[in-house]
């Protein structure tokens, strides 16, 4: 094998490794943001429920 072929193989391996790391990072950050969004929504629902219970009718 020539040097160019080896360089091509290593660059392809580095590229695919980078895609793997990016995929893992994006999956983790997406999951974290979904969790934060659901937590925020739950907190808003509780706050709204407390406010309606405090107001006299």
C-alpha positions as CSV (number, residue, x, y, z in Angstrom):
1,X,0.0,0.0,0.0
2,X,1.2,3.5,-0.7
3,X,1.5,6.4,1.6
4,X,-1.5,8.1,0.0
5,X,-3.7,5.0,0.6
6,X,-2.7,4.9,4.3
7,X,-3.3,8.6,4.7
8,X,-6.8,8.2,3.1
9,X,-7.6,5.3,5.4
10,X,-6.5,7.3,8.5
11,X,-8.4,10.4,7.5
12,X,-11.5,8.3,6.9
13,X,-11.1,6.7,10.3
14,X,-10.7,10.1,11.9
15,X,-13.7,11.4,10.1
16,X,-15.9,8.6,11.2
17,X,-14.7,8.8,14.7
18,X,-15.5,12.5,14.7
19,X,-19.0,11.7,13.5
20,X,-19.4,9.1,16.3
21,X,-18.4,11.6,18.9
22,X,-20.6,14.3,17.5
23,X,-23.6,11.8,17.4
24,X,-23.0,10.9,21.1
25,X,-22.7,14.5,22.1
26,X,-25.9,15.6,20.2
27,X,-27.8,12.7,21.6
28,X,-26.8,13.5,25.2
29,X,-27.5,17.2,24.8
30,X,-30.9,16.6,23.2
31,X,-31.8,14.2,26.0
32,X,-30.7,16.7,28.6
33,X,-32.7,19.5,26.9
34,X,-35.8,17.3,26.7
35,X,-35.5,16.5,30.4
36,X,-35.1,20.3,31.2
37,X,-38.1,21.1,29.1
38,X,-40.3,18.5,30.8
39,X,-39.1,19.7,34.2
40,X,-39.9,23.3,33.4
41,X,-43.3,22.3,32.0
42,X,-44.1,20.3,35.2
43,X,-43.0,23.2,37.4
44,X,-45.2,25.6,35.4
45,X,-48.2,23.3,35.8
46,X,-47.7,23.1,39.6
47,X,-47.3,26.9,39.8
48,X,-50.5,27.4,37.9
49,X,-52.4,24.8,40.0
50,X,-51.2,26.5,43.2
51,X,-52.3,29.9,42.0
52,X,-55.8,28.7,41.1
53,X,-56.1,27.1,44.5
54,X,-55.1,30.3,46.3
55,X,-57.6,32.6,44.5
56,X,-61.1,32.7,46.1
57,X,-64.0,32.2,43.8
